[in-house]
Amino acid sequence: MSDGPKKSRHGCLWLTVALCAVLVIAGTVIVLAALAVGRSLHLGSSVAREWGADEFPDLNEVWAYGSGDSKVVTIPIRGFITLDEGGDLLGDAGMSSQLALLAIRRATHDDEVRAIILDVDSGGGGITASDILYQALMDFRAAQDGRVVVAIFGDVAASGAYYIALAADHIVARPTTVTGSIGVLMQSLNARQLGDKIGVHDVTIKSGRNKDLLNPLEDLTEEQRALLQGIVDDLYARFVGLVAERRDLPEDKVREFADGRVITSAEALRLGLIDEIGYWNDAMAATSDLLEVDDIKVFRYEETFSFSSFLRVAQRWQPVSSLLGRAGRVRLLYQWQM
């Protein structure tokens, strides 16, 4: 008889906790939705808005350094470079690259911004993502006469990260930076022998003999290897040509060290891949010199919090699915494979 009241009390307690949790979640959703609506109304009421939301993103400007009249924006390039929102294992890198692209677009359409300082710490990533970010920086420079881009390297600025930095008018590497790794990477796994051992066999219906190129349960033919090598060679030639053009180096000289090797900042300076070894203050000084001003005022962008950004962050936390997704992909990469 005594168990009845206890069970009843426990049941009421759990019901109360559940109701409170539902109310908290509902309240949070309502508040975030109201913030999102308010932000939309604010954007919609902007005077003569010239650009779309992706062309001139709603990012917060934070004053970071300096006090001059020339407005400069610092934009970080971090981690694996990809424009997939899923990003790397924990989903952060893709969003970092996405935000970098949005930040560059924002700076491009802000007539007051005279320069970008690119803060790079990345081993590279996707070829197309790297090229899109590079071109976005070139568009920034072309949008207004006298604009400049300066890059400063952190621990690593290799492969696709260096590719992006080629848009810079001046490159500063820290004394301990590792850079270079000019080359193209394509990787896949072949599990045909394992499949034979455990009784797993491929069943593929295809329209041509190369339609299932890099099928993990089939051996790569010499013809297929030659096809893939041709793609890698073409993309490699683009990278080398861009280094030669932007760093004013003979292409044959670039090919001598563009074999995927990573190098120190001292070696990069000797080879002409960077302009200076220094620190943040040196990057700011280089920017001032290029703009021909005594001082600059540096801002950084921060993402505006909204209901959609909240849902995006929640969706990105999928470590298992991200790992499996990456493992199952075949990608062409400008990346230092550490």
C-alpha positions as CSV (number, residue, x, y, z in Angstrom):
1,M,0.0,0.0,0.0
2,S,2.9,2.4,0.8
3,D,4.4,2.1,-2.8
4,G,1.3,3.8,-4.4
5,P,1.8,7.4,-3.1
6,K,5.6,7.2,-3.8
7,K,5.0,6.1,-7.4
8,S,2.4,8.8,-7.8
9,R,4.7,11.5,-6.4
10,H,7.5,10.3,-8.8
11,G,5.2,10.4,-11.7
12,C,4.1,13.9,-10.9
13,L,7.7,15.0,-10.6
14,W,8.7,13.7,-13.9
15,L,5.6,15.2,-15.5
16,T,6.5,18.6,-14.0
17,V,10.0,18.3,-15.3
18,A,8.9,17.4,-18.8
19,L,6.4,20.3,-18.9
20,C,9.0,22.7,-17.7
21,A,11.4,21.5,-20.4
22,V,8.7,21.9,-23.1
23,L,8.0,25.4,-21.9
24,V,11.6,26.4,-21.9
25,I,12.2,25.0,-25.4
26,A,9.0,26.7,-26.6
27,G,9.9,30.0,-25.0
28,T,13.4,29.8,-26.6
29,V,12.0,29.1,-30.0
30,I,9.5,32.0,-29.7
31,V,12.2,34.4,-28.6
32,L,14.6,33.3,-31.4
33,A,11.8,33.5,-33.9
34,A,11.0,37.1,-32.8
35,L,14.7,38.0,-33.1
36,A,14.8,36.6,-36.6
37,V,11.6,38.5,-37.6
38,G,13.0,41.7,-36.1
39,R,16.2,41.3,-38.0
40,S,14.3,40.7,-41.2
41,L,12.2,43.8,-40.6
42,H,15.3,45.8,-39.9
43,L,17.0,44.6,-43.1
44,G,13.8,45.2,-45.1
45,S,13.6,48.8,-43.8
46,S,17.2,49.6,-44.7
47,V,17.4,52.7,-46.8
48,A,17.8,51.8,-50.5
49,R,19.4,48.4,-49.8
50,E,21.5,47.7,-52.9
51,W,22.7,44.2,-52.2
52,G,21.1,40.9,-51.4
53,A,21.5,39.1,-48.1
54,D,24.4,36.9,-49.4
55,E,26.1,39.8,-51.2
56,F,26.1,42.1,-48.2
57,P,25.6,39.7,-45.2
58,D,24.2,40.9,-41.9
59,L,27.5,40.6,-39.9
60,N,28.4,42.6,-36.8
61,E,31.4,44.8,-37.1
62,V,33.8,44.9,-34.1
63,W,36.6,47.4,-33.8
64,A,39.8,45.3,-33.3
65,Y,43.0,47.3,-33.8
66,G,44.2,50.8,-34.6
67,S,42.6,54.2,-34.8
68,G,43.3,55.6,-38.3
69,D,40.8,56.8,-40.9
70,S,41.4,53.9,-43.3
71,K,39.0,51.0,-42.7
72,V,40.5,47.6,-42.9
73,V,38.9,44.2,-42.2
74,T,40.6,41.1,-40.9
75,I,39.2,37.8,-42.1
76,P,40.4,34.4,-40.8
77,I,40.9,31.2,-42.9
78,R,40.9,28.3,-40.5
79,G,41.0,24.5,-40.7
80,F,39.9,22.3,-43.6
81,I,38.7,24.5,-46.4
82,T,35.3,23.6,-47.6
83,L,32.1,25.4,-48.4
84,D,30.0,22.4,-47.2
85,E,28.1,23.5,-44.1
86,G,28.8,20.1,-42.6
87,G,32.5,21.0,-42.6
88,D,35.0,18.8,-41.0
89,L,34.5,16.1,-38.3
90,L,32.8,18.5,-35.8
91,G,31.3,20.7,-38.5
92,D,33.3,23.8,-37.7
93,A,35.6,24.1,-40.6
94,G,33.0,24.3,-43.3
95,M,31.2,27.0,-41.5
96,S,34.5,28.9,-41.0
97,S,35.1,28.9,-44.8
98,Q,31.5,29.9,-45.4
99,L,31.8,32.8,-43.0
100,A,35.1,33.8,-44.6
101,L,33.4,33.9,-48.0
102,L,30.4,35.9,-46.6
103,A,32.9,38.3,-44.9
104,I,34.8,38.9,-48.1
105,R,31.6,39.7,-49.9
106,R,30.5,42.0,-47.2
107,A,33.8,43.9,-47.4
108,T,33.6,44.0,-51.2
109,H,30.3,45.9,-51.1
110,D,31.3,48.2,-48.3
111,D,32.8,51.2,-50.0
112,E,34.6,52.3,-46.8
113,V,36.7,49.1,-46.7
114,R,40.1,49.7,-48.3
115,A,41.9,46.5,-47.4
116,I,41.6,43.0,-46.1
117,I,44.1,41.3,-43.8
118,L,43.8,37.6,-44.3
119,D,44.7,35.6,-41.2
120,V,45.6,32.1,-42.4
121,D,46.1,29.0,-40.4
122,S,45.1,26.0,-42.5
123,G,46.5,23.0,-44.3
124,G,44.2,23.5,-47.3
125,G,41.2,21.6,-48.4
126,G,38.8,21.4,-51.4
127,I,40.1,22.7,-54.7
128,T,36.9,24.4,-55.8
129,A,36.4,26.0,-52.3
130,S,39.9,27.3,-52.3
131,D,39.5,28.7,-55.8
132,I,36.2,30.4,-54.9
133,L,37.7,32.1,-51.9
134,Y,40.7,33.2,-54.0
135,Q,38.5,34.7,-56.7
136,A,36.3,36.4,-54.0
137,L,39.5,38.2,-52.8
138,M,40.4,39.1,-56.4
139,D,36.9,40.5,-56.9
140,F,37.3,42.6,-53.7
141,R,40.5,44.1,-55.1
142,A,38.9,44.8,-58.5
143,A,35.8,46.4,-57.0
144,Q,37.5,49.6,-56.1
145,D,40.8,51.3,-57.2
146,G,43.5,51.2,-54.6
147,R,42.2,48.3,-52.5
148,V,44.8,45.8,-51.2
149,V,45.0,42.4,-49.6
150,V,47.6,41.4,-47.1
151,A,48.0,37.8,-45.8
152,I,49.6,36.7,-42.5
153,F,50.3,33.1,-41.9
154,G,50.0,31.2,-38.6
155,D,51.2,27.7,-37.8
156,V,50.3,26.3,-41.3
157,A,49.4,27.9,-44.6
158,A,49.8,25.0,-47.0
159,S,48.3,23.9,-50.3
160,G,44.8,25.3,-50.7
161,A,45.4,27.9,-47.9
162,Y,48.5,29.1,-49.8
163,Y,46.4,29.1,-53.0
164,I,43.9,31.5,-51.4
165,A,46.8,33.7,-50.1
166,L,48.0,34.2,-53.7
167,A,45.4,36.9,-54.0
168,A,47.4,39.0,-51.5
169,D,49.6,41.9,-52.5
170,H,51.9,41.2,-49.6
171,I,52.4,37.9,-47.6
172,V,53.8,37.8,-44.1
173,A,54.7,34.5,-42.5
174,R,55.6,34.0,-38.9
175,P,59.1,32.6,-38.2
176,T,57.6,29.3,-37.2
177,T,55.1,29.0,-40.1
178,V,55.1,25.9,-42.4
179,T,53.9,26.6,-45.9
180,G,54.1,25.4,-49.4
181,S,52.7,21.9,-50.3
182,I,51.9,23.0,-53.8
183,G,50.1,20.1,-55.4
184,V,46.9,18.1,-55.9
185,L,45.7,15.1,-53.9
186,M,43.2,12.5,-54.9
187,Q,42.7,9.6,-52.5
188,S,40.4,6.6,-52.3
189,L,40.3,3.2,-50.6
190,N,40.1,-0.1,-52.4
191,A,38.5,-2.9,-50.4
192,R,38.2,-5.6,-53.2
193,Q,40.4,-8.2,-51.5
194,L,38.7,-7.6,-48.2
195,G,35.3,-8.0,-49.9
196,D,36.5,-11.3,-51.4
197,K,37.5,-12.6,-48.0
198,I,34.3,-11.8,-46.2
199,G,32.0,-12.5,-49.2
200,V,31.0,-9.0,-50.2
201,H,30.8,-8.5,-54.0
202,D,30.0,-5.5,-56.1
203,V,26.8,-5.3,-58.1
204,T,26.9,-2.2,-60.4
205,I,24.7,-1.5,-63.4
206,K,26.5,1.1,-65.5
207,S,26.3,2.8,-68.9
208,G,30.1,2.8,-69.6
209,R,33.2,1.1,-68.3
210,N,34.4,4.2,-66.5
211,K,31.1,5.2,-64.9
212,D,32.0,3.7,-61.6
213,L,35.5,5.1,-61.5
214,L,37.1,4.4,-58.1
215,N,34.6,1.8,-57.2
216,P,36.1,0.6,-53.9
217,L,35.2,-3.0,-54.7
218,E,36.9,-3.0,-58.1
219,D,40.5,-2.7,-59.1
220,L,41.6,0.5,-60.9
221,T,42.5,-0.2,-64.6
222,E,45.5,1.5,-66.2
223,E,43.1,3.4,-68.5
224,Q,41.2,4.7,-65.4
225,R,44.5,5.6,-63.7
226,A,45.6,7.6,-66.7
227,L,42.2,9.4,-66.8
228,L,42.5,10.4,-63.2
229,Q,46.1,11.4,-63.5
230,G,45.2,13.7,-66.4
231,I,42.7,15.5,-64.1
232,V,45.2,15.8,-61.3
233,D,47.9,17.1,-63.8
234,D,45.5,19.8,-65.2
235,L,44.6,21.1,-61.8
236,Y,48.2,21.0,-60.7
237,A,49.1,23.0,-63.8
238,R,46.6,25.6,-62.8
239,F,48.1,25.9,-59.3
240,V,51.6,26.2,-60.6
241,G,50.6,28.8,-63.2
242,L,48.9,30.9,-60.5
243,V,51.9,30.8,-58.3
244,A,54.1,31.8,-61.2
245,E,51.8,34.7,-62.1
246,R,51.0,36.1,-58.7
247,R,54.5,35.7,-57.3
248,D,56.2,36.8,-60.5
249,L,58.3,33.7,-60.8
250,P,59.3,31.6,-63.8
251,E,57.0,28.6,-64.1
252,D,59.9,26.1,-64.5
253,K,61.4,27.4,-61.3
254,V,58.1,26.9,-59.5
255,R,57.9,23.3,-60.7
256,E,61.2,22.6,-59.1
257,F,59.8,22.9,-55.6
258,A,56.1,22.4,-56.3
259,D,56.2,18.7,-55.6
260,G,54.0,18.7,-52.6
261,R,56.8,19.4,-50.1
262,V,56.2,21.7,-47.1
263,I,58.8,24.3,-46.3
264,T,59.7,26.7,-43.5
265,S,59.0,30.5,-43.7
266,A,62.8,31.1,-44.2
267,E,62.8,28.8,-47.2
268,A,59.6,30.3,-48.6
269,L,61.2,33.8,-48.4
270,R,64.2,32.5,-50.2
271,L,62.1,31.0,-53.0
272,G,59.9,34.1,-53.3
273,L,56.7,32.5,-52.1
274,I,56.3,35.1,-49.3
275,D,57.4,38.7,-48.9
276,E,58.3,39.0,-45.3
277,I,58.9,37.1,-42.0
278,G,57.2,38.8,-39.1
279,Y,54.1,39.2,-36.9
280,W,50.7,40.8,-36.8
281,N,52.2,44.3,-36.3
282,D,54.2,43.8,-39.5
283,A,51.1,42.8,-41.4
284,M,49.4,46.0,-40.2
285,A,52.5,48.1,-41.2
286,A,52.5,46.5,-44.6
287,T,48.9,47.3,-45.1
288,S,49.5,50.9,-44.1
289,D,52.4,51.2,-46.5
290,L,50.4,49.8,-49.4
291,L,47.5,52.2,-48.7
292,E,50.0,55.0,-48.2
293,V,48.6,56.0,-44.8
294,D,50.0,56.5,-41.4
295,D,47.5,54.3,-39.5
296,I,44.7,52.0,-40.2
297,K,41.5,51.0,-38.2
298,V,41.0,47.3,-38.3
299,F,37.6,45.6,-37.8
300,R,36.6,42.0,-37.6
301,Y,33.2,40.5,-38.5
302,E,31.1,38.4,-36.2
303,E,28.0,36.4,-37.2
304,T,24.7,38.0,-36.2
305,F,22.8,35.6,-33.9
306,S,19.4,34.6,-35.4
307,F,17.0,31.7,-35.3
308,S,18.3,30.3,-38.5
309,S,21.9,30.5,-37.3
310,F,20.9,28.7,-34.1
311,L,19.3,25.8,-36.1
312,R,22.4,25.7,-38.3
313,V,24.7,25.3,-35.4
314,A,22.5,22.6,-33.9
315,Q,22.4,20.7,-37.2
316,R,26.2,20.8,-37.6
317,W,26.8,18.8,-34.5
318,Q,26.8,15.4,-36.2
319,P,30.3,13.9,-35.6
320,V,29.5,10.3,-36.6
321,S,27.7,11.1,-39.8
322,S,30.3,13.7,-40.7
323,L,33.1,11.1,-40.3
324,L,31.2,8.5,-42.3
325,G,30.4,11.0,-45.0
326,R,34.1,12.1,-45.3
327,A,35.3,8.5,-45.4
328,G,32.9,7.7,-48.3
329,R,33.9,10.6,-50.5
330,V,36.4,10.9,-53.2
331,R,37.7,14.5,-53.4
332,L,40.2,16.4,-55.3
333,L,42.2,18.4,-52.8
334,Y,44.7,21.2,-52.5
335,Q,45.7,19.9,-49.0
336,W,48.7,19.0,-47.1
337,Q,48.0,15.4,-46.0
338,M,49.3,15.3,-42.5
